[in-house]
Amino acid sequence: MRMRYFDYAATTPVMPDVIKEMIPYLNIEYGNPSSMYSIGRKNRKAVEESRAKVAKFINAKTNEIYFTSCGSESDNLAIKGIMMANKEKGRHLITTKIEHPAVLNSCKWLESNGFNVTYLNVDSNGKVNLAELENSIRSDTVLISVMYANNEVGTIEPIESIGEIARAHGVIFHTDAVQAVGSIQIDVEKLKVDALSLSGHKIYAPKGIGALYVREGVKFSSIQHGGHQENNKRAGTENVAGIVALGKAIDLVIKDFDKYNTNIKQLRDFYISEIESRFDDAKLNGDRFDRIAGNANISFKGVDAEQLLLNLDSYGICASAGSACTSGLATPSHVLLAMGLKEEYIQGALRVSFGLGNTIEDVKFLVDKIGESLKKCRRF
Ligand SMILES: *Cc1c(COP(=O)(O)O)cnc(C)c1O
């Protein structure tokens, strides 16, 4: 049976050109970038070229980019690292109730170590309220961390306005842009963002590579200690092949940004309109307009999404209930709860996320199979 993949928000396949670019760094140019001889120096050069690409991509300076192992590590390094390094100013940070667990659990860890966290509410579309955010700022507030786009419902937060508020109050501003990269063009200067997380495997690079941008002059501590790599901020021999792959994936995103997003958005909008016209008690979750191109999160009232997923799997369809990080657990989505969804809608939320491998025929197949699966699910 042919597999049809609609879970690009969970991870993406590595593009052939990316694989081609990274392989030499696994088997031929395998030197350690810290070594002085030529294959070492070649690796150093490759790492720095990739760093320059990441920097240019978000309008940052090369020395403001730190490579990590994943988006989760970037979030940990930003949040813990900034809070630990700025204790003389205070111990308070502001985030939202709908962040990725990498942010939320970093905040929980800080709370258990004497820091204070304010968790902002969101409205029924998943957006933060700017007045509530500004009112939460205290004299001891060090950091605001608000995600650029939500991984479950796709809602885009008003990052530029938050950046202005943070800057006006002298508070550092971090955003988890893992879902936004590739879907939204990012300019850290325009956004007044001081720290930004991104991850390779959400943009067709392999798993195990991420990056963190931190604005020059913003103090942050290392949370992984050892050698002097990454300007003393992240010890560990560099994942050179992964770093090269991330640079190449970014090249491809830049080259085909409009084409990708136009296609993906068309598929997504077709899917949403088909579902809404065919199923009466389907409800779109997240902001209808301010959402990233690939995301469609729709609740089917009274249906158990896990059961729906199993049915879809029997047709070779890969999708997600809530987010991949929490599915498998019986706990309801913290994002949908924060948006105030009723129980019968939370359980029935199906996240479909589109990417480069999808076609309109795939989407028609998906909609048909959702129809068949719903009939089966509702019979029980
Ligand atoms: C996937 C994701 C992460 C985690 O990235 P990993 O590279 O898988 O650790 C963090 N935040 C958001 C919004 C994500 O979608």
The ligand as a MOL file (V3000), in Angstrom:
LIG
                    3D

  0  0  0     0  0            999 V3000
M  V30 BEGIN CTAB
M  V30 COUNTS 15 15 0 0 0
M  V30 BEGIN ATOM
M  V30 1 C 9.3330 20.3590 16.6420 0
M  V30 2 C 9.2790 21.5590 17.5150 0
M  V30 3 C 10.2250 21.7700 18.5290 0
M  V30 4 C 11.2810 20.7580 18.8630 0
M  V30 5 O 12.2400 20.6310 17.8620 0
M  V30 6 P 13.1330 19.2980 17.8520 0
M  V30 7 O 14.1710 19.5850 16.8370 0
M  V30 8 O 12.2220 18.1780 17.4710 0
M  V30 9 O 13.6780 19.1400 19.2260 0
M  V30 10 C 10.1500 22.9210 19.2810 0
M  V30 11 N 9.1870 23.8280 19.0550 0
M  V30 12 C 8.2650 23.6780 18.0870 0
M  V30 13 C 7.2420 24.7440 17.8730 0
M  V30 14 C 8.2740 22.5390 17.3000 0
M  V30 15 O 7.3450 22.3720 16.3490 0
M  V30 END ATOM
M  V30 BEGIN BOND
M  V30 1 1 1 2
M  V30 2 1 2 3
M  V30 3 2 2 14
M  V30 4 1 3 4
M  V30 5 2 3 10
M  V30 6 1 4 5
M  V30 7 1 5 6
M  V30 8 2 6 7
M  V30 9 1 6 8
M  V30 10 1 6 9
M  V30 11 1 10 11
M  V30 12 2 11 12
M  V30 13 1 12 13
M  V30 14 1 12 14
M  V30 15 1 14 15
M  V30 END BOND
M  V30 END CTAB
M  END
